[in-house]
């Protein structure tokens, strides 16, 4: 889990370093500008970082929900114990109810 967050932040930092910081240069070029576009800041790295932050947060939320559901279903998030629960379930298949479905 921590590795996922660390990797996402490292990628964001990598993207951030690709765009030079210019505090006095606006990211947008006025329509009637006489100055060339090379003197203006590039807004693409900031847009990519913002997108990466949103995607990283969504992925982290998904992983948290997945862990929570696994804990609800199996009572643990330990992968060794999860594997043991799968082996136990394979050894003892569920019994069919009167209608051929799962018992309630």
Secondary structure, 3 states (H helix, E strand, C coil): CHHHHHHHHHHHHHHHHHCCCCCCCCCCCCCCCCCCHHHCCCCHHHHHHHHHHHHHHHHHHHHHHHHHHHHHHHCCCCHHHHHHHHHHHHHCCCCECCCCCECC
